[in-house]
Amino acid sequence: MLDLFTIPLTILLLIFMALSIITTVKKRKAAGVTGIKSALTPICFYSVAVVAIFTFWFDIIGLVSWTLIIILMILGAFFTKYLPVN
């Protein structure tokens, strides 16, 4: 059941996620970083947020969603080796 704060908090999360994605893309362009391998870490972490919102809204929180979130977190951690060193 949806309560009073569900919709505003979801909208707020989506706004901050969009701002974070825009900032990440701008910083990558400013640093001259190209390629998909170095972008896989942020993509995995943003996917965790999307999966969490999806599972919350459709009330499918269970083993499948937790497994998917954990796999995405592990993949995000694994792909940090492709991040450029400043």
Secondary structure, DSSP 8 states (H G I E B T S, - for coil): ---TTHHHHHHHHHHHHHHHHHHHHHHHHHHT--SSGGGHHHHHHHHHHHHHHHHHHTT--SHHHHHHHHHHHHHHHHGGGGS---
